[in-house]
Amino acid sequence: MNACKTMSAIPPLMDWDSVNWQKLEKYVRKLQQRIYHAERLGKKRKVRDLQRLLLRSKAALLLAIKRVTQINKGKRTAGVDGMKVLKAEQRVVLYNSMTRLSIKLHKPKPALRTYIKKKNGKLRPLGIPTIIDRVYQSLTLMSLEPQWEYHFEGTSYGFRPKRSTHDALTAIYMKLKGKTYRSWIFEGDFKGCFDNLNHEFILNQVSRFPATDIIKKWLQAGYVDNEVFHTTEAGTPQGGIISPLLANIALHGMEDAIGVRYETKPSLVSKGSLSLKKDSPGVIRYADDFIIICHSREEAESMYGKLEPYLRDRGLQLSQEKTKITYIQDGFDFLGFNFRRYQRKRGPVFLVTPSKESVKKAYAKVKDVFLRNTGKNVYRLIGELNPIIRGYANYWRVAVAKETMGDLDDYIFRLTVNFLKRLHPLKTWGWISKQYFKPDRTGVSKDQWILTDPISGSQITKAKWTPIKRHVQITGNHSPHDKYLKGYFQLRDIKKFEMNNVQSRQKLAKKQRFLCPICKCSLTDTDEGLELHHKTPVNRGGTNEYQNLMLVHISCHISHHKTKIARHY
């Protein structure tokens, strides 16, 4: 209670960079853990009181502003009011003005409609809320998510904290590998899921939440497309911070609808673990994409009827072009991977490989980089290629993908040769190869033909250098809001960090105990990007050696340099 009073008594903020983020994050995290624990015990009134406390918390408001204006990818995108908050002084003004307002009295503005291309060539509509609406949505997410994380099914993986596509594909692999009674796959996809969700159903699900009224206002705020206002009678706008959670709340309950049943089996790790009953179907859902694994074609076909009342209540329909029934030996694609059982002499084997569509998309991205950099220097080319190569290699590494990675490297090499010949049309290949290809300097391989920038010495990475490593699936319905699982998620965060970062960053993070030296907050427990900071600047004689480097959050890095400049003047 003392902590609550301390946080609610924060005076008007004067300096954004002086905020103790570690203290605020710890306070908000504890409140979220209390909400989760109270929901687990069935203390509905206490849940509401704690949610109300978090909605009014100035600590949570500060964190919401930071996430919306400094961390989230759309921080530079304005809503219909054209408002952007990019500077520290603007964040101070926004915070001080919002502390005088109540979320219940806030009147949301319509979302700004924009479009992005889908992989099938069609356009996906996005609704961009205003900055203030995004802050309030982030605040609502903090309060509502812990309550629902307790109820969500363990087979739901999309848009949930500490869950990923790799968890979903590992869940499929564990259910279908080896001897299995389930060989038929119902591949499901909702038609325009985010655009058609029933508002009344969503509001009924969150009726006990203290700020249900503001959720209703967001759902009915409408959108502006090409300067024309449109009303919204159904759906949640893609692009809103709260939308993925509301979609998960609406889609919750699929296991009950199709008759999934579990049994408790003895386990050496814990008192007992849940596993599917032999005669039960299984389901894995990632947002609006899902598969149901069945024993027979007849059982798979019965899913259309079993899902009908589930869909009707939520205002949804199945997509005719994407929903189909597949035999396991014919294979099926899900989240960029192909799952298929092969018949071999020694018996059947179940393999997970990158899908053709995923590989095609990787090749297209790589080719686009070469086209954009035609006639430009090699340093820039390498700088744009390396994140793409690492990204796909890290995504594919959990599957049987060594051959796919090697093929991607070969494709990049062929494009590189053509790129260099165009760059130096009057030079021989002997001169070009001697100038631009050097041995690997990282020691990862003995490859002598690594594209190297002759001026900076930077080298291209290769996908095949990434080792294949099975992903450890998240256990059951474990949630980071469970205070008893703090150590479990810290270990998972560190493993995820090590899988997705090069050795130099891993070494620095370990040296810093996985904490940002500037804000003292975790480097792994965040979606924020990281950058290297020189203790002694290069223009003052600083080097790129480990002793002179720190791994910090991007927002901390920017704030640190701005503060130094301000002090200098």
PyMOL commands that set and color helices and strands:
alter all, ss='L'
color gray80, all
select helices_A, chain A and resi 2-8+16-18+21-40+44-56+58-71+73-76+88-98+103-105+131-149+165-176+193-196+199-205+212-219+243-251+254-258+297-301+303-314+356-372+378-396+402-423+429-436+463-465+483-500+503-511+538-540+546-548+554-568
alter helices_A, ss='H'
color red, helices_A
select strands_A, chain A and resi 111-117+123-128+184-189+223-225+228-230+262-265+273-276+282-286+289-294+324-327+332-334+337-344+347-354+437-438+450-451+530-534+549-553
alter strands_A, ss='S'
color yellow, strands_A
deselect
rebuild
show_as cartoon
